[in-house]
Amino acid sequence: INAFSAPGGYIFITKGALLLCEDEAELAGVLAHEVGHVSGRHVLKIFERDKAMRAGMNEAGSRLPGSKYLEDFSKKILVKVIDQGLVEGDEYDADQRGVKYAHAAGYPADGLSRFLTKLDQATEHGKSSFWTKTHPPIAQRNDRIANIISTESWQDADKPKLPERYTVETKL
């Protein structure tokens, strides 16, 4: 169960995460969180802080796109991000951005929080997940999300969650 963003604005979501979502609002929350990482340049900050990685990026930039070197280097970057995760502040920032993006797109702002609650249960509070080493505790994240929603005074009762359409469109 995972979703992540990569340099260039690519966003990936696993089938496990799609199966955990019960409606479009939850999927929108997860995707908006990942868009928050992209717009916050969180993944790029990892490489900017790592001198060896920065030197490799400069070398990769001198090669033609599609080269074997660039492909291998991209895989190493992806493995580093997945294994290391992002700093706690970047996760909270992506949550904040994601909640706002999902709400602005017309979904209830609590979609990400509802997904995270299910994730916490599915992983037995992180016991069976790498999330414990790469993400802040879900309870803390959900508290922050609830605070954002409360501060913004959003009334989402009329915003669609669309569980039926999600089930039909994903056919999972």
C-alpha positions in Angstrom: 0.0 0.0 0.0 1.8 3.1 -1.2 1.8 6.2 -3.3 4.8 8.4 -4.1 6.0 11.1 -6.4 9.2 11.3 -8.4 11.2 14.0 -10.1 9.5 15.3 -13.2 6.1 15.3 -11.6 5.4 11.6 -11.9 3.0 10.2 -9.4 2.7 6.5 -8.7 0.0 4.7 -6.7 0.0 1.0 -5.9 -2.9 -1.4 -6.4 -2.9 -1.9 -2.7 -3.5 1.8 -2.1 -6.3 1.8 -4.8 -7.9 -1.2 -3.1 -7.8 0.6 0.3 -9.6 3.7 -1.1 -13.3 3.4 -0.8 -14.3 6.5 -2.8 -13.0 9.1 -5.2 -12.5 11.6 -2.3 -10.0 9.4 -0.7 -8.1 8.8 -3.9 -8.2 12.5 -4.6 -6.7 13.1 -1.1 -3.9 10.7 -1.7 -3.1 12.0 -5.2 -3.3 15.6 -3.9 -0.9 14.8 -1.2 1.6 13.5 -3.8 1.0 16.6 -5.9 1.8 18.5 -2.7 5.2 16.8 -2.7 5.7 17.8 -6.4 4.7 21.4 -5.9 6.8 21.6 -2.7 9.8 20.2 -4.6 10.3 17.8 -1.7 11.9 15.0 -3.7 14.3 17.4 -5.4 15.3 18.8 -2.0 16.7 15.4 -1.2 19.1 15.5 -4.1 20.0 19.2 -3.6 21.2 18.2 -0.1 23.2 15.2 -1.3 26.4 16.3 -3.1 27.1 13.0 -4.7 23.6 12.8 -6.0 23.8 16.4 -7.3 27.0 15.5 -9.2 25.3 12.5 -10.6 22.3 14.6 -11.7 24.7 17.0 -13.5 26.2 14.0 -15.3 22.8 12.6 -16.1 21.8 16.0 -17.6 24.7 15.8 -20.0 23.5 12.5 -21.4 20.7 12.0 -23.9 17.3 11.2 -22.5 16.6 7.5 -22.8 20.2 6.5 -22.3 21.1 3.4 -20.3 23.0 5.6 -17.9 20.1 7.9 -17.3 17.7 5.0 -16.9 20.0 3.3 -14.3 20.5 6.6 -12.5 16.8 7.3 -12.4 16.2 3.9 -10.8 18.8 4.6 -8.1 17.1 7.9 -7.3 13.7 6.2 -7.0 15.2 3.5 -4.7 16.8 6.2 -2.5 13.6 8.2 -2.1 11.5 5.1 -1.4 14.0 3.7 1.1 14.9 6.9 2.8 11.6 8.7 2.7 11.2 12.5 3.1 11.7 14.6 6.1 8.8 14.9 8.5 8.2 18.6 7.7 7.8 17.7 4.0 5.2 15.1 4.8 3.2 17.6 6.9 3.6 20.2 4.1 2.3 17.7 1.5 -0.6 16.9 3.7 -1.5 20.6 4.1 -1.1 21.3 0.3 -3.0 18.1 -0.5 -6.0 18.8 1.7 -6.3 22.3 0.1 -5.9 20.9 -3.4 -8.5 18.2 -3.0 -10.9 20.6 -1.4 -10.4 23.1 -4.2 -11.0 20.4 -6.8 -14.4 19.8 -5.2 -13.8 16.9 -2.9 -14.3 16.7 0.9 -11.1 17.8 2.6 -11.1 14.8 4.8 -10.4 12.2 2.1 -6.7 11.9 2.9 -7.4 11.6 6.6 -10.0 8.9 6.0 -7.5 7.0 3.8 -4.7 7.4 6.4 -7.0 6.0 9.1 -7.6 2.9 7.0 -3.9 2.6 6.3 -3.2 2.7 10.0 -5.6 -0.1 10.6 -4.4 -2.1 7.6 -0.8 -2.0 8.7 -1.6 -2.6 12.4 -0.5 0.9 13.3 2.6 0.7 11.2 3.8 -2.7 12.4 3.6 -4.3 9.0 4.7 -1.3 7.0 7.8 0.6 6.0 5.7 3.7 6.7 6.8 3.8 10.3 10.3 4.7 9.1 9.4 7.0 6.3 6.3 8.9 7.6 5.3 10.7 10.7 2.7 8.9 12.9 -0.7 8.8 11.2 -2.5 10.1 14.4 -0.3 13.2 14.3 -0.9 13.7 10.6 -4.7 13.4 11.0 -4.7 15.8 14.0 -2.9 18.4 11.7 -5.4 17.7 8.9 -8.4 18.2 11.3 -6.8 21.4 12.4 -6.4 22.7 8.8 -10.1 21.8 8.1 -11.2 23.5 11.3 -9.1 26.6 10.7 -10.4 27.0 7.1 -14.0 26.5 8.3 -14.8 24.3 5.3 -18.3 22.9 5.1 -17.9 19.8 3.0 -21.3 18.1 3.6 -22.3 18.9 0.0 -19.1 17.7 -1.6 -19.2 14.3 -3.3 -17.3 11.3 -2.2 -18.5 9.2 -5.2 -18.0 5.7 -3.9 -20.2 4.1 -6.6 -18.3 5.9 -9.5 -15.0 4.9 -7.9 -15.9 1.3 -7.7 -17.2 1.2 -11.3 -14.3 3.2 -12.8 -11.5 1.3 -11.0 -13.1 -2.2 -11.3 -10.9 -3.5 -8.5 
